[in-house]
Amino acid sequence: MVGPSLSDDEMRLASSRLRIGFVLLVGVSAGLIAVTADATLPQVGLAFAGGTVLGIALMVFLSYWGREFTNVNRRR
């Protein structure tokens, strides 16, 4: 059998980078939508901030859901 290709530390680092990337993707997406709607610079900033908060909320939800899903599958 072949073992995992990443150590635990590398796995945590990759996971945290993926989470940060997801949050930033949602925030930048909200900012770009504001730009395409001809928003002013403060409005674009607010859209980016709101999108980032939404991205954090989504990540918290997905992390919670993922832990529950993993725990259910490990009980078998």
C-alpha positions, 0 to 999 in steps of 0.5 A: 500500500502507498501512504499519503503523499502529504504530511499532516502539517502540509495537509493543514496548510493546503486546507487553510489555503483552500479555505482562504482562497474560497473566501476571497473568491466569493468576496472578489466575485461580489466586488466584480458584480458591483463593478459591472453594475457601475457602482461607485468605489465605496459601493464596490468596497462594501460589496467586497466586504459583504461578499467576504463576510458571506464567504466566511459564513459559507466556509463555517457552514461547509466546515461544520457540515463536512465534519458531521458528514465525516463523523457519520461515515466513520461510525460504520 
